[in-house]
Amino acid sequence: MKFKFSLQATIAIATGAVIAQSAILSPISRLNLNVAPAIAAKKPAKPNSNMVFPTAGTKTKQGSNVERAKEAMFRDGDYIKAKQYLDAALLTEPNEPLTYAMSTLYPFSSGDYERVKDYGEKTVKAAEKLTKTNAMRGNLYQGVGLAILAAYEMKKDNGGALGALSKLQQVFEFIDKAKKLEPNNSELNLIKGYMDLLLAVNVPFSDTNQAIEQLQGAEPRYLALRGMYIGHRDLKQYDKASVAINAALKIAPQNPELIYYKAQLLAMRGREQKNDTDLRESIKLFEVAYQKRDRLMLSTIAQILTGRCEAKTALARTSSDGCYGFEDRLKQDNPNLVVGLTRIPPLN
């Protein structure tokens, strides 16, 4: 199975910076970076009682609704709950650029590119203001916002790369400024590490090991370890990939995406080494991840179904030709998908 660095997986990894990077690099590398509509970005939902609202006059800092959204999306793999917190953060933390960068996932996934543009512009504006009090984060998220706007231009121009590439140079200039200010900052290391990883996956002659090294100093650890897993996986360093994903699962054992990644690794190794034990274990883990599908984006659910099907056919030594097209079928059965699935394909 050829793994796609999908848009939704990318945002679950490193916020808007990497979203935009994936959209820009897609036509350049001629890879299919899939954008699957999963959760439509409509009007912000009414916040629930668990959300944090500062009192009047409180200076909002990263750490309330944005922090909860980060944990829901990245630690728990729950995109539904994350959107609820982000909708609240749009009201309570309007000066935090990460509010808009993370929110970009939903309109991008649903094809609402004008809202993507709006969030990109708001990310840049909030980052410009932030530069006065936190120069590193201000520069970092100006780069993120410009990357989002570059991704918007890609979609607006039906895949034309020239306009986006002009912004891409500015993106790296802002990232470099941030790195000069705080070279060991864990947030910077996370976003830059995933940028480097995405380049390594999609652009010839890029260095995957450099991206893995960048992630060594990144936080949160479950997110950094996920990126290290992807890097080692793509280098076919299966033992190191196993160490990384197992470490991530120790921190976030209920995250269905991490469970899926472990199943993916076992299936890869099982097919290449004709190891039926690995294949059987991978099938069990694919099914565990599928049981938590109500948290996940549509494209991830489709990848779980494809991975399980491929593992079953490998175990049976039969053709895997029928293991593809799940995403199109899910879209057809759930044309107005907002959360979860309305029709659940049987596991057979």
Beta strands, then each sheet from edge to edge (+ up, - down):
end
